[in-house]
Amino acid sequence: MQTDETAGGCESACIQLSSGTPDWDPRRGSNKAGHTSGSILAFSANPPPATSVEQGAYFRPMKRFLFFASAAAVLLISSCGDGKADAAKKIAAVADSIKAANTIDLAEHHLPLTVQVPVGLPAATVLWKDEVGKLSVKAGDRFDLEIYEAPPDMDRLKADLDRDLLKKNTILEDKPDLLIYRSEFPDDSTLVFHHFHQLIQAGGRSFIVEDGGEGTAYTLEEVKRMAKAVHAKEPA
């Protein structure tokens, strides 16, 4: 109760002070002439709003923080991009190494050709067959090539397939430099064979590439894989 009376007395003193002093400014504790009244310091329960200068002083550290955060994010993204690029280069280098290790150069057999053995197959063997004049490149039981030099004659091969009285031959892919066909025995539907006949021009010469392995029932995918394996050697 005593506290309330004291507070009430202070409140009335402040009211009298401000009302008795002309042009009193309660925020400054003085009148317009700059004179203070007594030792009483006037105050306000609601402080004045911050000025634009004070607001700018608050937002400047925030702007600096946002700037540095943005810069750090850019650097992080850039470094991640460089890491991905380096990883892609390393992967490409490994792929090139594997490709080089699986590439067979037939120059020592006087053929300007290379053979790209698919990854995962056994080591390939290269054998020259004098009796038929063909070069054999074999890697396991499902990759067998025969390469020989001869002029292109796709029309003759197609005519031979049409005249075949033992098997039914169906051409699956017909291009000027590649023929893929399926051979079936009419009396046994389980005996299905796929073959390819490919023409490659290299060094001013014509070469024929065919599937080897007499009697091997290759699938269509295996035949297509073999047809992509032989390439003309690029000049040094």
For each residue, the residues with C-beta under 8 A, 3 or more apart:
1: 4 5
2: 5 6
3: 6 7
4: 1 7 8
5: 1 2 8 9
6: 2 3 9 10
7: 3 4 10 11
8: 4 5 11 12
9: 5 6 12 13
10: 6 7 13 14
11: 7 8 14 15
12: 8 9 15 16
13: 9 10 16 17 40
14: 10 11 17 18 26 40 42
15: 11 12 18 19
16: 12 13 19 20
17: 13 14 20 21 24 37 38 40 42
18: 14 15 21 24 26 42
19: 15 16 24
20: 16 17
21: 17 18 24 31 37
22: 31
23: 31 32 33
24: 17 18 19 21 30 31 37 42
25: 28 29 30 31 32
26: 14 18 29 42 43 44
27: 42 44 48
28: 25
29: 25 26 36 37 40 41 42
30: 24 25 33 34 35 36 37
31: 21 22 23 24 25 34 35 37
32: 23 25
33: 23 30
34: 30 31
35: 30 31
36: 29 30
37: 17 21 24 29 30 31 40
38: 17
39:
40: 13 14 17 29 37
41: 29
42: 14 17 18 24 26 27 29
43: 26
44: 26 27 47 48
45:
46:
47: 44
48: 27 44
49:
50: 54 55 58
51: 54 55
52: 55 56
53: 56 57
54: 50 51 57 58
55: 50 51 52 58 59
56: 52 53 59 60
57: 53 54 60
58: 50 54 55 61 62
59: 55 56 62 63
60: 56 57 63 64
61: 58 64 65
62: 58 59 65 66
63: 59 60 66 67
64: 60 61 67 68
65: 61 62 68 69
66: 62 63 69 70
67: 63 64 70 71
68: 64 65 71 72
69: 65 66 72 73
70: 66 67 73 74
71: 67 68 74 75
72: 68 69 75 76
73: 69 70 76 77
74: 70 71 77 78
75: 71 72 78 79
76: 72 73 79 80
77: 73 74 80 81
78: 74 75 81 82
79: 75 76 82 83
80: 76 77 83 84
81: 77 78 84 85
82: 78 79 85 86
83: 79 80 86 87
84: 80 81 87 88
85: 81 82 88 89
86: 82 83 89 90
87: 83 84 90 91
88: 84 85 91 92
89: 85 86 92 93
90: 86 87 93 94
91: 87 88 94 95
92: 88 89 95 96
93: 89 90 96 97
94: 90 91 97 98
95: 91 92 98 99
96: 92 93 99 100
97: 93 94 100 101
98: 94 95 101 102 119
99: 95 96 102 103 116
100: 96 97 103
101: 97 98
102: 98 99 116 117 118 119
103: 99 100 114 115 116 117
104: 114 115 116 117 124 126 137
105: 108 114 233
106: 109 111 112 113 114 115 126 135 147 233
107: 110 111 112 233
108: 105
109: 106 126 128 135
110: 107
111: 106 107 135 147 149 202 207
112: 106 107 202 203 205 232 233
113: 106 147 200 202 207 230 231 232 233
114: 103 104 105 106 230 231 232 233
115: 103 104 106 124 137 145 229 230 231
116: 99 102 103 104 228 229 230 231
117: 102 103 104 121 124 137 139 143 229
118: 102 121 139 143 225 229
119: 98 102
120:
121: 117 118 124 139 140 142 143
122: 139 140
123: 139
124: 104 115 117 121 137 138 139 143
125: 136 137 138 139
126: 104 106 109 135 136 137
127: 135 136 138
128: 109 134 135 136
129: 132 133 134 135 136 146
130: 133
131:
132: 129 148
133: 129 130 148
134: 128 129 146 147 148
135: 106 109 111 126 127 128 129 146 147 148
136: 125 126 127 128 129 144 145 146 147 212
137: 104 115 117 124 125 126 144 145 147
138: 124 125 127 143 144 145 212 213
139: 117 118 121 122 123 124 125 143 144
140: 121 122 143
141: 144 213 216
142: 121 216 218 222
143: 117 118 121 124 138 139 140 222 225 226 229
144: 136 137 138 139 141 211 212 213 216 226
145: 115 136 137 138 209 210 211 212 226 229 230
146: 129 134 135 136 209 210 211 212
147: 106 111 113 134 135 136 137 207 208 209 230
148: 132 133 134 135 207 208
149: 111 205 206 207 208
150: 153 206 207 208
151: 206
152: 177 199 206 208
153: 150 156 157
154: 157 158 176 179 197 199
155: 158 159
156: 153 159 160
157: 153 154 160 161 179 197
158: 154 155 161 162 171 179
159: 155 156 162 163
160: 156 157 163 164
161: 157 158 164 169 171 181
162: 158 159 169
163: 159 160
164: 160 161 167 168 169 183
165:
166: 185
167: 164 183 184 185 186
168: 164 183 184 185 186
169: 161 162 164 181 182 183
170: 181 182 184
171: 158 161 174 179 180 181
172: 180 181 182 194 220
173: 178 179 180
174: 171 179
175: 178 179
176: 154 199
177: 152 198 199 200
178: 173 175 196 197 198 199 227
179: 154 157 158 171 173 174 175 196 197 198
180: 171 172 173 194 195 196 220 223 224 227
181: 161 169 170 171 172 194 195 196
182: 169 170 172 192 193 194 195 220
183: 164 167 168 169 192 193 194 195
184: 167 168 170 189 191 192 193
185: 166 167 168 188 189 191
186: 167 168
187:
188: 185 191
189: 184 185 192
190:
191: 184 185 188 217
192: 182 183 184 189 217
193: 182 183 184 216 217 218
194: 172 180 181 182 183 211 217 218 219 220 222 223
195: 180 181 182 183 210 211 218 223
196: 178 179 180 181 209 210 211 223 224 226 227
197: 154 157 178 179 208 209 210
198: 177 178 179 208 209 210 227 230
199: 152 154 176 177 178 206 207 208 209
200: 113 177 206 207 208 209 230 231 232
201: 204 205 206 207 232
202: 111 112 113 205 207 232 233
203: 112 232 233
204: 201
205: 112 149 201 202
206: 149 150 151 152 199 200 201
207: 111 113 147 148 149 150 199 200 201 202
208: 147 148 149 150 152 197 198 199 200
209: 145 146 147 196 197 198 199 200 227 230
210: 145 146 195 196 197 198
211: 144 145 146 194 195 196 216 218 223 226
212: 136 138 144 145 146
213: 138 141 144 216 218
214:
215:
216: 141 142 144 193 211 213
217: 191 192 193 194
218: 142 193 194 195 211 213 222 223 226
219: 194 222 223
220: 172 180 182 194 223 224
221: 224 225
222: 142 143 194 218 219 225 226
223: 180 194 195 196 211 218 219 220 226 227
224: 180 196 220 221 227 228
225: 118 143 221 222 228 229
226: 143 144 145 196 211 218 222 223 229
227: 178 180 196 198 209 223 224
228: 116 224 225
229: 115 116 117 118 143 145 225 226
230: 113 114 115 116 145 147 198 200 209
231: 113 114 115 116 200
232: 112 113 114 200 201 202 203
233: 105 106 107 112 113 114 202 203
234:
235:
236:
